[in-house]
Amino acid sequence: MKKLLLTLTAVAGLTFASQAQEFGFKKTDFIVEGNLSANTTNNKETEKKTSTFNFNPSVGYFVSDKVAVGLDFNIGNSKNTDYSATEDTYVKNNNFGIGAYGRYYFLDLSPRFKTYAQLSAGYNQFGGEINNGTTTTDIAKTKGFGAGAGLGVNYFVTEKIAINFGLTNLLSFNSKKVDVDGAKSSNEFNANINSFNNFFDTAKFGLTFKF
């Protein structure tokens, strides 16, 4: 009888704990998110090496149970090296960006799945250098502005930690200009409505921490 009572008590406790745990966000919640990617390849047949790095952290604050506003940043670099000749040559590129976003949670697919729409806008700067084996030349900086509208999903693995799937930018606009006298701007507009068919081909995966 004691074993039965202990078992029933344990089951009741687990059931209560499961029901008491809430997944999602509330007004005044603070979130920190981040996406990190790095890759290195070394083709010894062609004697070329490539390395890339990109880090995209962001912070946000919930002004209501469903609406968050925040800032995001983008830091990245790449290097392509050719070591087939006597002297190595390379091309380096780097970029830095800062932006703001507004996010609206409009659909709960399940207690753990929270779907959101997001509007964002930001500033980006690109630069780098080229080395021909003897001298290094700076690449003229390119400055740009971009805006976009997209969708995403948070999947809560615990009450405070979620996996973030930034699915795609359905609409985006980008304008950039090389920072030299006489340069003209280049503008680009994209509408990826057909991405409804292949969300995860363009997804960015990261972690969301709730405080």
N, C-alpha and C positions, 0 to 999 in steps of 0.2 A: 504494500500500500504506500509506503514511504517513497519507493522508487517511482511509482505512478504519479504521486503528488509532485515530486521533484521534476519529473519529465514535463508534466502539464505546466508547472511554473516556468520552466525554461522556455517552452514553446510560447507561452503567453508573453514572456518578456521580450523574446525576439520579434514577435508580431507587433507589440507595442512600439519597439524601437524602430521597426521598419516603417510603421505608420507615422511615427513622430518625425522622421527624417524628411525634410522638405528640400526639393531640388528646384533651383530657379533663382531669381533675383528680386530684390525689393528696393524701394526708394532709400537712398543714402548708401547703398552698397558701392564698394570701390573694387574695380577689377584691374588686373595686370595680365597682359597677354604677350605672346612672343612666338615668332616663327624664325627658325634658324636652319640654314642650308650651307653645306660646304662640299666641295668636290675637287678631286685631283686625279688627273690622268697623265700617264707617261708612256708614249708610244715609242719604243726603242727602235722600231723599224724605220719610222720617218724621223726619229730623233727630235720629237716635239713634245713639249710638256704644257699642260694647262691646269690652272688652279682657280677656283672661284669660291667666294664667300659672300653670304648675304644674311643680315640680321635685321628683323623687323619687330621691335618692341612697341607696345602701346599701353596707355593707361586710360581708364574711363571711370565715370561717376554716374550713378543712376539718379536722375532728377525725378523719376517716378518709377513705379513697379515695372514698366515696360519700355521706358525711354532712357538711353544712356548717351552721354556726350564725352568726347575724349580727344586725346592727341596721339598720333602715331609717328614713328621715326623709321627711317630706312638707311642702313649703312651697308655698303657692299664694295667689293673690289674683285678684280680678275687679273690674271697674268698669263700671257701666252709666250712661251720661250721656245726658240729654235736653237738647238745646240749641235746642228749638223755640220757647221763650219768651224774654222779654227777659233773664232770668237763667238760667244753666245750673243744672240739678239733677242729682244723681247719687246712686247707691248703691254703696258700696264693701264688699266682703267679703274677708276674709283667713282663712287657716287654717294651722295648724302641727300636725304630728303626729310622734310618735316610737314605734317599735315594735321587736319582736324576732321573729326567724323561725328555723325549723329546716327544712332542705331535704334530701331524700333522692333521689339519682340512681338510678333503678331500671331504665332501659332505654336501650340504645344503638341508635337507629334506623339508624345508619351510623357510620363512624369519626368523622365531624364532628358528627352530631346526637346530643345527650345530653338525655334526657327526665327531668324531676324532678317530685316532689310536694312541696308546701310547706305548712307550718302557720305561721300568723303571728298576732300579737296586738299591740295598740298603743293609745296614747292620742292623742286629737285635741282641738284647741281651735279654735273658730270665733268670729269677731267682725267688726266693721266699723263703718261710719258712714253716716248719711243726711244729705244736704244738700238743703234745699228752695229754694235760691237765696239765702237770707239767713242762715240759721242751720244749724249742723251738730250732729247728735245721734248719740251713740254707740249702736250696736246691742248689746244685752245679750249677753255671751259665752255660748257654748254649749260645754259640755265633754262628751266622750264616750269610750267604750271600745269597741273592736271586735276580733273574732277571725275568722279564716277559714282555709279549706283549699282549695288550688287546684293547678293543674298548670302546667308551663312547659317550654320547650325552649331549649337553647343550641345555636347553630350556629357552629362555629369557622371563621372566615375565615383565621386564622393560628393558630399554636400558642398565642399569648398573648391573642388578641382574639376574642371571640365576639359574635354578635348574640343578644340575649335576647328571647324571646317569652313574656311572662307571659300565658298563654292565658285563664284565667278562674278565678273563685272558685266552686268547686262548692258549698261551704257557707260561710255567713257569718252572724255575729251582731253587731249593733250596738246600743249603748245610749247615749242622750244626754240631757242635762238642761240647761235654761237656768239660768245662774248668778244667780238671783234668789230671794228668800225665797218659800217656798210653791210653787215650781215642782215639777212631777212629771216623772219620767223617761219617755222614750219608747223602747221596745224594738222591734227588728226582726230577724227571722230569715229567711234566704233559702236555698233549696236549688235550685241551677240545674243539676240533673242533665241536663235536656234540652240543655244547652250542648254536649254531645258532638256535636250536629248542626251547630253553628255556632261553633266555637272562635274563628275570626279576627274575628268580629263584636265581640268584647270584648277583643281582644288589646292588650297594651301592649308597645311595641317600645323597646328600649334597647340599650346596649352593656355587655359584661362584659369587664373587664380582669383577667388572671390574673398574679399575682406570685409 
